[in-house]
């Protein structure tokens, strides 16, 4: 091979080497992108399902046998439901502003929901809603807004039965919508919430 031919072949080899280097760089860049995409965390379906189940339990109205008061309304978590006698017809006097809902948590419908869920034993025809001045919807049964009691530490308790506060008497409710007038069951050590001297806001 003469010197002239050797000089002519050199650029071809250089071009080939440059081409191979560029291809290798592109391959590495592609691998880097795919690795980044693969390690991006995604939301947990189980967490979303758990949150949805909790929200549904809060607005479900069912029935259960509770010692001292009989078969009464409970929510989806088994917590006893109460009504305030002065709120007949859907009047909302137990509010955040007067501190009542800290002791007696209300049953507010989440945004986008317009009705509660009728669980086992509850009469769907008795369920309804009442709208507060700020436009929020609260669940009613037989025309009464529904609440739970902070003094009940779990299901199967009705420590709030018969308490007089916030302008009325707190009563449990039968599946037919009648108020239970039985006296409050014997209190338990965990039934009394902390806070004021009485714990009940009166």
Buried (B, 14 or more C-beta within 10 A) or exposed (E): EEEEEEEEEEEEEEEEEEEEEEEEEEEEEEEEEEEEEEEEEEEEEEEEEEEEEEBBBBBBBBBBEBEBBBBBBBBBEBBBBBBBBEBBEBBBEBEEEEBBBEBBBBBBBEEEBEEBBBBEBBBEEBBBBBEBEEEBBBBBBBBBBBBBBBBBBEEBBBBBBBBEBBBBBBBBBBBEBEBBEBEBBEEEEEBBBEEEEEBBBE
